[in-house]
Amino acid sequence: MLEKNIRFATGRTPGLNKAVLAARLANIRWPVSLKARVCEVTVNSACNNRCLFCYAEPGSFANGPEPSLEEIFKALYTGRRQGCWIAAVIGGEPTLRGDIDKVASFARKAGYSCIKLCTNGARLADPAYAKRMAAAGFNMFDVSLHGHNAALHDRLVGVPGAFDKAVRAMRNVRELGRETGTNLVVNALNYKHFPKFMDFAYNGLGVNYFNIIYGHYRGVMACNEKLLRVNISKTLPYIVKGMEVFKKSGVPALNRVLVNFTPCLLPRHMNLLADWESDISEGDPLMPADGAVVNMAEMKNLQSCKPASCARCALDRRCRGFDAEYIKLAGGREFKPLARAPRSFAVKTLFEI
C-alpha cells in the first residue's frame, strides 16, 4: 500500500520528496486517493473525561443510552452498502465498552479499509490495551488533544494527567505501526495557541489526520458559553497560521481538516473544509447512541441556519449555513457573501475538492 500511495501522491503533486512522503505515509493502510466515505457509530454515552466543550447533554455520561452490538453491526453493514470504507467508532468514550474489540472485528470482516477509534486515549496509554485494540482490527486512532500542553488540555477536559496519557497513547499506537489522528475543539481558551498545537501534533507527534472543530454551542458547551465562546472571525488568523504546517512540510494535507467553518470565512482554505455542503445525497450514515441511523448531512442541515446576506453568495445553494445556536448568540455579520467560488487555495491536498 505504501508504494501505491507514494506513486499516487507524486503523480498528483510532482516534486514531492519521496523520503519525507514515505515517512508520513508509512502507517496508512488504505488508498489515500479515495474520497472519504464515513460510517460513524456511537457505541456509548459514558465518558471518563468531563470536557467543558462537550456537545452532549449534562448528565448523559451517566444516564445516556448505549446501543446493542446488534444495532452497531447493523449500522456498519448499512454503511458498507452505501459505499462507506471508513468506520468511525465514537462515544462517549468507546474504550469504556468491554466488547469494543468485537466492533472492530466486525468492521474488518465487513470490509472497511479504515477502522477508526475516536478516543481520549486514557486506556490506550497502557501498551497492552493499545496492542489489544490494534489486534482487534483498529488501524486508525483519533486521540483527542485540545491544547499543546498539559495545563491547557487538562483544564479543558477536566481530568489532571489527561494530556500525558493522550500523548503516551499516540506513541503506543505509532509503535504498533498504526495511523494516528487527532481532534481539537476551538474555543476561547485555546484558539490563540492553535499554531503551537499544530506544530506539536504534526511535527512532534507525527499526526497526519486532523479534525479541527469550531465548537458547537449545545449541551455542556452551552452551559460554559461565557467561558468558551469566541467569535469565529477572531479565530481565523490563528487557524490560517496553523495550516502553514502543511506547506512547510512539503507534504499535502491528507484530509479535510477544518470542521464547522464556512467558505466565506476561509475562501483560500475552502479545499480543507469538511461538512459544509447541504446536499443530502452526499450525506454519510451516523448512528447516535439510541441506535437509529440518520443521514449526517440532513441532520446538520436541520441544525443550521443562514443570515439573509447568504442569498447573495455564489455558494448559497451548496452551503448549509452555520450552527443556529451560534447565529442566535453572535448574529450573522461575520459571514460575508462570496462574489465567486474560490479556485486557488493556500494549501495543497491529495484529494479533489
HUNORFEN-V278146 format. One record per residue. N is the residue number from 1. RES is the residue in three letters. PSI is psi in whole degrees, 0 to 359 (* if undefined). Layout:
BEGIN
{{N	RES	PSI} {N	RES	PSI}}
END
This chain:
BEGIN
{{1	MET	324} {2	LEU	313} {3	GLU	320} {4	LYS	317} {5	ASN	323} {6	ILE	318} {7	ARG	318} {8	PHE	313} {9	ALA	315} {10	THR	332} {11	GLY	324} {12	ARG	324} {13	THR	85} {14	PRO	147} {15	GLY	358} {16	LEU	144} {17	ASN	114} {18	LYS	326} {19	ALA	316} {20	VAL	318} {21	LEU	317} {22	ALA	320} {23	ALA	322} {24	ARG	323} {25	LEU	3} {26	ALA	323} {27	ASN	5} {28	ILE	122} {29	ARG	28} {30	TRP	160} {31	PRO	125} {32	VAL	352} {33	SER	343} {34	LEU	140} {35	LYS	133} {36	ALA	124} {37	ARG	114} {38	VAL	132} {39	CYS	114} {40	GLU	130} {41	VAL	125} {42	THR	112} {43	VAL	350} {44	ASN	173} {45	SER	339} {46	ALA	147} {47	CYS	147} {48	ASN	5} {49	ASN	168} {50	ARG	66} {51	CYS	134} {52	LEU	337} {53	PHE	8} {54	CYS	140} {55	TYR	359} {56	ALA	157} {57	GLU	143} {58	PRO	136} {59	GLY	343} {60	SER	338} {61	PHE	327} {62	ALA	329} {63	ASN	5} {64	GLY	165} {65	PRO	160} {66	GLU	120} {67	PRO	158} {68	SER	163} {69	LEU	321} {70	GLU	318} {71	GLU	320} {72	ILE	314} {73	PHE	320} {74	LYS	318} {75	ALA	318} {76	LEU	321} {77	TYR	318} {78	THR	317} {79	GLY	318} {80	ARG	320} {81	ARG	333} {82	GLN	3} {83	GLY	9} {84	CYS	140} {85	TRP	355} {86	ILE	123} {87	ALA	116} {88	ALA	115} {89	VAL	114} {90	ILE	173} {91	GLY	211} {92	GLY	208} {93	GLU	105} {94	PRO	330} {95	THR	354} {96	LEU	350} {97	ARG	130} {98	GLY	342} {99	ASP	23} {100	ILE	333} {101	ASP	331} {102	LYS	329} {103	VAL	316} {104	ALA	317} {105	SER	318} {106	PHE	316} {107	ALA	322} {108	ARG	314} {109	LYS	330} {110	ALA	346} {111	GLY	14} {112	TYR	132} {113	SER	322} {114	CYS	120} {115	ILE	108} {116	LYS	128} {117	LEU	118} {118	CYS	116} {119	THR	159} {120	ASN	352} {121	GLY	356} {122	ALA	313} {123	ARG	330} {124	LEU	350} {125	ALA	341} {126	ASP	115} {127	PRO	325} {128	ALA	320} {129	TYR	319} {130	ALA	318} {131	LYS	321} {132	ARG	318} {133	MET	321} {134	ALA	319} {135	ALA	329} {136	ALA	334} {137	GLY	349} {138	PHE	125} {139	ASN	8} {140	MET	131} {141	PHE	111} {142	ASP	102} {143	VAL	117} {144	SER	134} {145	LEU	132} {146	HIS	18} {147	GLY	169} {148	HIS	358} {149	ASN	171} {150	ALA	321} {151	ALA	315} {152	LEU	310} {153	HIS	311} {154	ASP	324} {155	ARG	318} {156	LEU	328} {157	VAL	354} {158	GLY	18} {159	VAL	114} {160	PRO	138} {161	GLY	357} {162	ALA	322} {163	PHE	312} {164	ASP	321} {165	LYS	320} {166	ALA	317} {167	VAL	318} {168	ARG	322} {169	ALA	314} {170	MET	318} {171	ARG	323} {172	ASN	316} {173	VAL	317} {174	ARG	325} {175	GLU	336} {176	LEU	1} {177	GLY	26} {178	ARG	155} {179	GLU	151} {180	THR	149} {181	GLY	175} {182	THR	157} {183	ASN	141} {184	LEU	132} {185	VAL	118} {186	VAL	129} {187	ASN	180} {188	ALA	334} {189	LEU	337} {190	ASN	351} {191	TYR	327} {192	LYS	343} {193	HIS	4} {194	PHE	317} {195	PRO	322} {196	LYS	321} {197	PHE	313} {198	MET	320} {199	ASP	316} {200	PHE	312} {201	ALA	315} {202	TYR	311} {203	ASN	323} {204	GLY	322} {205	LEU	351} {206	GLY	23} {207	VAL	134} {208	ASN	326} {209	TYR	128} {210	PHE	144} {211	ASN	101} {212	ILE	108} {213	ILE	119} {214	TYR	128} {215	GLY	147} {216	HIS	123} {217	TYR	68} {218	ARG	166} {219	GLY	223} {220	VAL	322} {221	MET	326} {222	ALA	324} {223	CYS	332} {224	ASN	23} {225	GLU	318} {226	LYS	327} {227	LEU	322} {228	LEU	342} {229	ARG	133} {230	VAL	136} {231	ASN	135} {232	ILE	327} {233	SER	331} {234	LYS	336} {235	THR	340} {236	LEU	317} {237	PRO	325} {238	TYR	323} {239	ILE	313} {240	VAL	316} {241	LYS	321} {242	GLY	326} {243	MET	346} {244	GLU	344} {245	VAL	327} {246	PHE	316} {247	LYS	318} {248	LYS	330} {249	SER	334} {250	GLY	3} {251	VAL	126} {252	PRO	156} {253	ALA	142} {254	LEU	345} {255	ASN	169} {256	ARG	108} {257	VAL	326} {258	LEU	122} {259	VAL	137} {260	ASN	41} {261	PHE	159} {262	THR	156} {263	PRO	327} {264	CYS	335} {265	LEU	325} {266	LEU	64} {267	PRO	326} {268	ARG	353} {269	HIS	21} {270	MET	330} {271	ASN	350} {272	LEU	2} {273	LEU	134} {274	ALA	150} {275	ASP	38} {276	TRP	348} {277	GLU	147} {278	SER	351} {279	ASP	111} {280	ILE	343} {281	SER	341} {282	GLU	2} {283	GLY	132} {284	ASP	160} {285	PRO	142} {286	LEU	130} {287	MET	108} {288	PRO	176} {289	ALA	346} {290	ASP	358} {291	GLY	352} {292	ALA	157} {293	VAL	126} {294	VAL	161} {295	ASN	119} {296	MET	320} {297	ALA	318} {298	GLU	318} {299	MET	315} {300	LYS	329} {301	ASN	319} {302	LEU	337} {303	GLN	357} {304	SER	163} {305	CYS	171} {306	LYS	138} {307	PRO	159} {308	ALA	329} {309	SER	339} {310	CYS	335} {311	ALA	340} {312	ARG	4} {313	CYS	142} {314	ALA	338} {315	LEU	16} {316	ASP	316} {317	ARG	332} {318	ARG	327} {319	CYS	139} {320	ARG	349} {321	GLY	214} {322	PHE	167} {323	ASP	127} {324	ALA	325} {325	GLU	320} {326	TYR	315} {327	ILE	322} {328	LYS	323} {329	LEU	316} {330	ALA	350} {331	GLY	185} {332	GLY	14} {333	ARG	342} {334	GLU	342} {335	PHE	103} {336	LYS	130} {337	PRO	141} {338	LEU	135} {339	ALA	331} {340	ARG	159} {341	ALA	134} {342	PRO	144} {343	ARG	349} {344	SER	146} {345	PHE	156} {346	ALA	335} {347	VAL	132} {348	LYS	152} {349	THR	167} {350	LEU	19} {351	PHE	160} {352	GLU	143} {353	ILE	*}}
END
